Amino acid sequence: MPALGKVYLIGAGPGAQDLITVRGARLLAQADIVLHDALVTPEMLELCPQAEKIPVGKRSGQRSVAQQVINQQLVEAAGRASLVVRLKGGDPMLFGRADEELRALEQAGIAVDVVPGITTAVAAAAATQQPLTKRGVARSVAFFTSSTAPEHADHDAIPETDTLVQYMGGREAIATAERLLAHGHAPDKPVVVIENVSRADQQIHRIDIARLAQGLGTPHGPVLVMIGEAMRARPHQRFNTESSGPIATQLRA
């Protein structure tokens, strides 16, 4: 049998090309085949001009490649190339379906390594200059999403923690806010909404849970929602990165 290649699950980070790790960029430059998410930017793919590029994106509400098909494509790619990269937005091990891909590769006897990436929540905290923890205010953080497997469609509990970070939170804004209010969270608790974190069209909006309950309209990119007292603005904080855009238009409506 011909030798099988090796697969690397690499985190591309939140979007900006220079936020991928040095190791991730080096492996991209050596890759024979790159299977990439829809959230991976064209600028990031410039790091692997030599590679065959296969889009396998999964976007909420849009036609996308089934996970089982992606698993099979990874196995097939390792059968015809020595270095295969599965390039994922953010970090592969957080909301990246890495477990399913690792299982498929392991079952096929294919060597695999994971290269971490900057997850969107950390990039959002940096972009807003809003720490997720704050001494005396917030000492716990939970990352969560409302996207679940079909067999767990009723699993919509929100974690109990000081700072909440909801991935893919644009469509779920109203439901999230209603659940928080029903569980006794104050309507004026600070909320920071970030669309397209770290990209040229990044947008940041500072609201509260009461305003979140009115919805965020239809965003044009991935949305992260950060909730908690740690999100309250500092007295002399400047908001240099604020901008108008799709969400902002809805917020002013």
C-alpha positions in Angstrom: 0.0 0.0 0.0 1.2 3.5 -0.7 2.3 5.6 2.3 -0.3 7.8 3.8 0.3 11.5 4.3 0.0 13.4 7.5 -2.8 15.7 8.4 -2.5 18.9 10.4 -5.6 20.5 12.0 -4.5 24.2 12.1 -6.3 27.1 13.7 -6.3 30.1 11.4 -7.2 32.5 14.2 -10.0 35.1 14.0 -9.3 36.3 10.5 -6.4 38.7 10.2 -3.5 37.0 8.3 -0.9 38.0 10.9 -2.7 36.4 13.8 -2.0 32.9 12.7 0.8 31.2 14.6 4.3 31.0 13.1 4.0 27.2 13.1 0.7 27.3 11.3 2.0 29.7 8.6 5.1 27.5 8.1 3.0 24.4 7.6 0.7 26.2 5.2 3.7 27.2 3.1 4.6 23.5 2.9 1.2 22.0 2.4 0.2 20.0 -0.7 -3.5 20.2 0.0 -5.5 22.7 2.1 -9.1 22.0 3.1 -10.4 25.3 4.5 -13.4 26.7 6.2 -15.7 29.4 4.8 -14.5 31.8 7.5 -10.9 31.5 6.4 -10.0 34.8 4.6 -8.5 35.1 1.1 -5.5 36.8 2.7 -4.9 33.7 4.8 -4.9 31.5 1.8 -2.2 33.7 0.2 0.1 31.9 2.7 -0.2 28.6 0.7 0.0 29.6 -3.0 1.5 26.2 -3.9 -1.3 24.1 -2.4 -4.4 22.6 -3.9 -7.2 24.4 -2.1 -10.5 22.7 -1.3 -13.3 24.8 0.3 -15.3 22.8 2.9 -17.0 25.6 4.6 -19.9 25.3 7.0 -22.0 28.5 7.4 -25.1 28.9 9.5 -28.2 29.1 7.3 -26.4 28.4 4.1 -25.7 25.3 2.0 -22.5 23.7 3.3 -20.5 20.5 3.1 -21.7 17.8 5.4 -19.2 16.8 8.2 -19.1 13.2 7.0 -18.1 14.4 3.5 -15.3 16.5 5.0 -14.1 13.5 7.0 -13.9 11.4 3.9 -12.2 14.2 1.9 -9.5 14.4 4.6 -8.9 10.7 4.4 -8.7 10.8 0.6 -6.4 13.8 0.6 -4.0 11.9 2.9 -4.0 9.1 0.4 -2.6 11.2 -2.4 -0.5 13.9 -0.6 2.2 13.9 2.0 1.2 17.0 3.9 -2.5 17.9 4.2 -3.8 20.9 6.2 -7.3 21.2 7.6 -7.5 25.0 8.1 -10.1 26.1 10.6 -11.2 29.6 11.7 -10.2 30.3 15.3 -8.9 27.3 17.2 -9.6 23.7 15.9 -10.4 22.4 19.4 -13.1 25.0 20.2 -16.4 24.6 18.3 -14.4 23.3 15.4 -15.8 19.7 15.1 -12.2 18.5 15.7 -13.4 15.4 17.5 -15.2 14.1 14.5 -12.3 14.7 12.1 -9.8 13.2 14.6 -11.9 10.1 14.9 -12.1 9.6 11.2 -8.4 10.1 10.6 -7.4 7.8 13.5 -9.8 5.1 12.3 -8.1 5.3 8.9 -4.6 5.0 10.5 -3.6 8.5 9.4 -1.1 10.5 11.5 -2.5 13.8 12.7 -1.3 16.8 14.6 -3.2 19.8 16.0 -1.8 23.4 15.7 -3.7 25.8 18.0 -5.0 29.1 16.9 -6.2 32.3 18.6 -9.8 31.7 19.4 -12.2 34.5 18.5 -13.1 35.4 22.1 -9.5 36.2 23.0 -9.1 38.3 19.8 -12.4 40.1 20.6 -11.2 41.0 24.1 -8.0 42.4 22.6 -9.9 44.3 19.9 -12.2 45.9 22.4 -9.6 46.3 25.1 -12.1 44.7 27.4 -10.6 41.9 29.6 -12.8 38.8 30.0 -11.8 38.7 33.7 -11.4 41.5 36.1 -10.2 41.4 39.7 -13.1 41.7 42.1 -15.7 41.7 39.2 -15.2 38.5 37.1 -13.1 35.4 37.8 -14.9 32.9 35.6 -15.6 32.8 31.8 -17.7 30.5 29.7 -17.6 30.1 26.0 -20.9 28.7 24.6 -22.9 28.4 21.4 -26.6 27.7 20.7 -25.7 25.5 17.7 -26.1 21.9 18.6 -26.4 18.5 16.9 -30.0 17.6 15.8 -30.3 15.0 18.6 -29.5 17.7 21.2 -31.7 20.5 19.8 -33.3 21.2 23.2 -29.9 21.8 24.9 -30.1 25.5 25.2 -29.0 26.1 28.8 -26.8 29.1 29.4 -23.8 28.6 31.6 -23.7 30.2 35.1 -20.5 32.3 35.1 -19.3 35.9 35.5 -18.5 36.5 31.8 -20.4 34.9 29.0 -19.1 34.7 25.5 -21.5 33.4 22.9 -20.0 32.2 19.6 -22.3 32.6 16.5 -24.5 34.7 18.6 -26.1 37.0 16.0 -29.1 34.9 15.2 -29.6 33.8 18.8 -29.5 37.3 20.3 -33.1 37.6 21.3 -33.4 34.1 22.7 -30.2 34.5 24.7 -31.3 37.8 26.2 -34.7 36.5 27.1 -33.2 33.5 28.9 -30.8 35.8 30.8 -33.6 38.1 31.8 -35.7 35.2 32.9 -32.9 34.0 35.1 -32.6 37.3 36.9 -29.8 39.1 35.0 -30.2 42.9 35.1 -31.5 44.5 31.9 -28.7 47.0 32.0 -25.9 44.4 32.3 -23.2 45.4 29.7 -23.0 43.6 26.4 -20.3 44.0 23.7 -21.1 42.7 20.2 -18.3 42.2 17.7 -18.7 41.4 14.0 -15.8 40.2 11.9 -13.3 40.3 14.7 -9.8 41.4 13.6 -10.8 42.0 9.9 -10.8 45.2 8.0 -14.6 45.4 8.3 -14.6 44.7 12.1 -17.4 46.4 14.0 -17.9 46.8 17.7 -21.2 47.8 19.4 -21.7 48.4 23.1 -25.3 47.8 24.4 -27.0 46.0 27.3 -29.1 42.9 27.7 -32.4 44.9 27.3 -31.2 46.1 23.9 -29.9 42.6 23.0 -33.4 41.4 23.5 -34.5 43.5 20.4 -32.2 41.5 18.2 -29.1 42.3 16.0 -30.7 42.3 12.6 -28.9 40.4 9.9 -25.1 40.6 10.2 -22.7 40.3 7.3 -20.1 38.2 9.1 -19.5 36.0 12.2 -20.8 37.6 15.4 -19.5 37.2 18.9 -21.5 38.4 21.9 -19.7 39.1 25.3 -21.9 39.6 28.4 -21.1 40.6 32.0 -19.9 43.3 34.3 -16.4 42.9 33.0 -17.7 44.4 29.8 -18.6 47.7 31.5 -16.5 50.5 30.0 -13.7 52.1 32.1 -14.2 55.8 33.0 -11.6 57.1 30.6 -11.8 54.3 28.0 -11.7 55.5 24.3 -13.5 53.6 21.6 -11.2 54.1 18.7 -12.4 50.9 16.9 -16.1 51.6 16.8 -17.7 51.8 13.4 -21.0 51.8 11.7 -22.3 49.0 9.6 -25.0 46.3 9.2 -25.5 45.7 12.9 -25.1 49.3 13.9 -27.8 50.3 11.4 -30.1 47.8 13.2 -29.1 49.1 16.6 -30.1 52.7 15.7 -33.4 51.6 14.2 
